[in-house]
């Protein structure tokens, strides 16, 4: 599978608890944290819900 690089660019402060848990599931704990993950349908769905907080690039 192809990989994508996800970077947290906006703070999760004042966001619903569900969004905070989704970010934690993606492995993004701190600002500017970057993770390289497989582009599975589950990950892509989480990224789609968090697109206002993260930046996505192909790796």
C-alpha positions as CSV (number, residue, x, y, z in Angstrom):
1,X,0.0,0.0,0.0
2,X,1.1,3.6,-0.4
3,X,2.1,5.7,2.5
4,X,0.9,9.1,3.5
5,X,2.6,11.7,5.8
6,X,0.1,13.4,8.3
7,X,1.2,16.5,10.2
8,X,-0.9,18.2,12.9
9,X,-1.0,21.9,12.0
10,X,-3.8,23.3,14.3
11,X,-4.3,22.8,17.9
12,X,-7.0,20.3,19.2
13,X,-7.8,22.7,22.1
14,X,-11.5,23.5,22.2
15,X,-12.3,20.7,19.9
16,X,-14.9,17.9,20.7
17,X,-13.5,14.9,22.6
18,X,-14.2,12.6,19.7
19,X,-11.8,14.7,17.5
20,X,-9.1,14.6,20.2
21,X,-9.4,10.8,20.4
22,X,-9.2,10.5,16.6
23,X,-6.0,12.5,16.6
24,X,-4.6,10.3,19.4
25,X,-5.5,7.2,17.3
26,X,-3.6,8.7,14.4
27,X,-0.6,9.2,16.7
28,X,-0.6,13.0,16.6
29,X,-0.1,14.2,20.2
30,X,1.7,17.5,19.8
31,X,1.7,20.4,17.3
32,X,3.7,19.8,14.2
33,X,3.9,16.1,15.0
34,X,4.3,14.0,11.8
35,X,3.4,10.4,11.3
36,X,3.9,8.2,8.2
37,X,1.1,5.7,7.9
38,X,-0.3,3.2,5.4
39,X,-3.2,4.7,3.4
40,X,-5.9,2.2,4.5
41,X,-9.6,3.1,4.2
42,X,-9.8,3.4,8.0
43,X,-6.9,5.9,8.1
44,X,-8.2,7.9,5.1
45,X,-11.6,8.2,6.8
46,X,-10.0,9.5,10.0
47,X,-7.9,12.0,7.9
48,X,-11.0,13.1,6.1
49,X,-12.7,14.0,9.4
50,X,-9.6,15.8,10.6
51,X,-8.8,17.7,7.4
52,X,-9.3,21.1,9.1
53,X,-6.5,20.2,11.7
54,X,-4.0,18.2,9.6
55,X,-1.9,18.5,6.5
56,X,-1.5,15.4,4.3
57,X,1.3,14.6,1.8
58,X,2.2,11.5,-0.1
59,X,5.3,9.8,1.2
